[in-house]
Amino acid sequence: MEKLRERIIKDGIVKKGNVLKVDSFVNHQLDVKLIYEMAFEWKQRFASKPINKILTIEASGIGIASIVALVFDCPLLFAKKSESINVDGEMFVTKVESFTHQKMYNVMVSKKYLSSTDRVLIIDDFLANGCALEGLIDLCEQANAQVEGIGIVIEKGFQSGGQRIREKGYALESLAIIEQMDDETGEIKFRK
């Protein structure tokens, strides 16, 4: 998606440790118009899929996935990273390691909201090592829900996550795939 690539070049900041900071438009402050255009791009790419639920993980995926759910006209379910008093009943639970936070989380969704009748589109802001996606896929498998596709805003193509997910046979559509980042020059190269 050319408009997204242009925005990454303009406003993205490359930091040490293969970190791309895009918090001015994707995962802290949101450029809602751009996200709306991304949602329509995924709607076109997954047009043949019978998607009836959007799934993401807490927290930065929620804003993006909300707009995607609006465009797909279906509910959004997000996996929670912590238990709270307003989470009750039986849960599907899996472990996820966060690349950004360098931390392991138990993530969960209520069994009331994910079932074998669901045809799921997973949405997230970044794909690096693929741990979050594998956790969300595991939650779907526990529920016997069908993963119809995966939509990623920015994939770090130089890390193993995207390749691993595609090798498992999932329809993975990343809107921008970065092949290389240089934290000294700030240069970003995209996959063609």
Wavefront OBJ file of the C-alpha trace (Angstrom):
o trace
v 0.000 0.000 0.000
v 1.882 2.991 -1.317
v 0.265 5.606 0.925
v 1.296 3.659 4.031
v 4.877 3.238 2.771
v 5.104 6.972 2.108
v 3.863 7.728 5.617
v 6.392 5.316 7.148
v 9.205 7.055 5.240
v 7.924 10.504 6.250
v 7.107 9.911 9.927
v 8.648 6.570 10.951
v 11.715 6.649 13.170
v 14.205 3.774 13.103
v 15.664 3.014 16.529
v 18.324 0.610 17.738
v 17.298 -3.032 18.121
v 15.227 -3.221 14.910
v 12.522 -0.975 16.352
v 10.416 1.170 14.038
v 8.580 3.933 15.847
v 5.305 4.820 14.111
v 3.456 6.073 17.157
v 2.488 9.346 15.482
v 0.021 7.577 13.161
v -0.381 3.837 13.968
v 0.007 2.756 17.575
v -0.281 5.711 19.933
v -1.835 8.562 17.978
v -3.944 7.166 15.141
v -4.373 8.580 11.661
v -7.946 7.341 11.420
v -8.339 8.266 7.752
v -5.254 6.213 6.832
v -6.459 3.299 8.963
v -9.862 3.499 7.261
v -8.089 3.194 3.891
v -6.098 0.229 5.213
v -9.333 -1.425 6.333
v -10.767 -1.097 2.818
v -7.548 -2.533 1.385
v -7.962 -5.625 3.589
v -11.642 -5.764 2.655
v -10.586 -6.059 -1.005
v -7.817 -8.566 -0.307
v -10.106 -10.822 1.739
v -13.258 -10.246 -0.342
v -13.752 -13.965 -1.006
v -13.532 -14.953 2.675
v -16.656 -15.383 4.858
v -15.274 -13.291 7.740
v -17.656 -12.756 10.654
v -15.257 -11.725 13.436
v -12.147 -9.568 13.789
v -9.580 -10.641 16.407
v -6.639 -8.646 17.744
v -4.518 -8.418 20.858
v -4.458 -5.766 23.537
v -3.541 -2.888 23.226
v -2.185 -1.180 20.103
v -4.122 -3.413 17.704
v -7.500 -2.396 19.116
v -7.820 1.016 17.432
v -6.879 -0.372 14.026
v -9.041 -3.471 14.396
v -12.049 -1.375 15.454
v -12.058 0.419 12.114
v -11.517 -2.882 10.292
v -14.507 -4.369 12.131
v -16.604 -1.377 11.064
v -15.651 -1.882 7.399
v -16.250 -5.652 7.599
v -19.508 -5.068 9.535
v -18.729 -7.620 12.217
v -17.734 -7.719 15.887
v -14.231 -7.063 17.149
v -12.812 -9.338 19.838
v -9.524 -8.525 21.500
v -7.392 -10.894 23.517
v -6.716 -9.468 26.966
v -3.245 -9.543 28.481
v -4.386 -9.535 32.082
v -7.244 -10.747 34.184
v -9.522 -8.239 35.833
v -12.684 -8.320 37.896
v -14.825 -7.690 34.809
v -13.471 -10.806 33.048
v -15.421 -13.822 34.165
v -16.444 -17.242 32.976
v -14.434 -19.790 31.062
v -11.538 -18.517 28.994
v -9.295 -19.717 26.214
v -5.732 -18.896 27.340
v -2.336 -18.970 25.631
v 1.125 -17.530 26.226
v 2.562 -14.766 24.028
v 6.003 -13.175 24.097
v 6.034 -9.470 23.187
v 8.915 -8.349 20.948
v 8.356 -4.713 21.902
v 8.062 -5.205 25.663
v 10.410 -8.208 25.960
v 7.854 -9.834 28.238
v 5.745 -13.005 28.330
v 1.970 -12.581 28.699
v -0.949 -14.899 29.302
v -3.538 -13.733 26.778
v -7.158 -14.752 26.939
v -10.562 -14.483 25.345
v -13.890 -15.519 26.778
v -15.339 -18.760 25.473
v -18.603 -16.803 25.111
v -17.127 -14.734 22.272
v -15.067 -17.186 20.189
v -16.519 -20.428 18.860
v -16.543 -22.931 16.022
v -18.993 -20.758 14.065
v -16.478 -17.919 13.815
v -14.568 -17.160 10.612
v -11.814 -14.899 11.896
v -9.660 -12.167 10.411
v -6.729 -11.457 12.739
v -5.494 -7.846 12.664
v -2.357 -6.397 14.251
v -0.085 -3.397 13.852
v 3.283 -5.198 13.602
v 4.621 -8.606 12.684
v 8.199 -9.317 13.770
v 8.851 -12.769 15.216
v 5.212 -13.841 14.986
v 4.665 -14.714 18.641
v 1.511 -12.619 19.033
v 0.020 -14.081 15.845
v 0.819 -17.624 16.908
v -0.924 -16.933 20.212
v -4.029 -15.564 18.486
v -4.052 -18.536 16.096
v -3.782 -20.861 19.115
v -6.821 -19.189 20.719
v -8.775 -19.754 17.483
v -7.681 -23.395 17.362
v -8.787 -23.920 20.975
v -12.220 -22.575 19.994
v -12.330 -24.517 16.699
v -12.743 -21.150 14.966
v -11.449 -20.851 11.391
v -8.692 -18.316 10.711
v -9.696 -16.940 7.302
v -6.851 -14.449 7.097
v -4.356 -12.235 8.851
v -3.950 -8.504 8.193
v -0.791 -6.755 9.347
v -0.030 -3.047 9.021
v 3.788 -3.366 9.032
v 5.755 -6.592 8.689
v 9.463 -6.759 9.410
v 10.360 -9.032 6.509
v 13.898 -9.485 7.803
v 12.556 -11.294 10.880
v 11.157 -14.828 10.824
v 7.506 -14.326 11.779
v 5.949 -13.706 8.377
v 7.727 -16.593 6.698
v 6.764 -18.992 9.505
v 3.093 -17.968 9.398
v 2.936 -18.262 5.592
v 4.630 -21.682 5.694
v 1.791 -22.838 7.972
v -0.613 -21.995 5.139
v -2.277 -18.864 6.491
v -3.416 -16.076 4.156
v -1.224 -13.273 5.477
v -1.627 -9.793 3.970
v 0.837 -7.202 5.220
v 0.292 -3.700 3.862
v 3.972 -2.724 4.155
v 6.838 -5.206 4.369
v 10.181 -3.797 5.450
v 13.244 -5.630 4.178
v 15.865 -3.498 5.887
v 16.178 -0.659 8.399
v 19.307 1.293 9.286
v 19.241 2.889 12.727
v 22.205 5.126 11.895
v 20.876 6.666 8.674
v 17.142 6.093 9.313
v 16.863 4.472 5.878
v 14.008 2.014 5.349
v 13.825 -0.380 2.385
v 10.582 -2.109 1.484
v 9.935 -5.434 -0.194
v 8.622 -4.892 -3.711
l 1 2 3 4 5 6 7 8 9 10 11 12 13 14 15 16 17 18 19 20 21 22 23 24 25 26 27 28 29 30 31 32 33 34 35 36 37 38 39 40 41 42 43 44 45 46 47 48 49 50 51 52 53 54 55 56 57 58 59 60 61 62 63 64 65 66 67 68 69 70 71 72 73 74 75 76 77 78 79 80 81 82 83 84 85 86 87 88 89 90 91 92 93 94 95 96 97 98 99 100 101 102 103 104 105 106 107 108 109 110 111 112 113 114 115 116 117 118 119 120 121 122 123 124 125 126 127 128 129 130 131 132 133 134 135 136 137 138 139 140 141 142 143 144 145 146 147 148 149 150 151 152 153 154 155 156 157 158 159 160 161 162 163 164 165 166 167 168 169 170 171 172 173 174 175 176 177 178 179 180 181 182 183 184 185 186 187 188 189 190 191 192
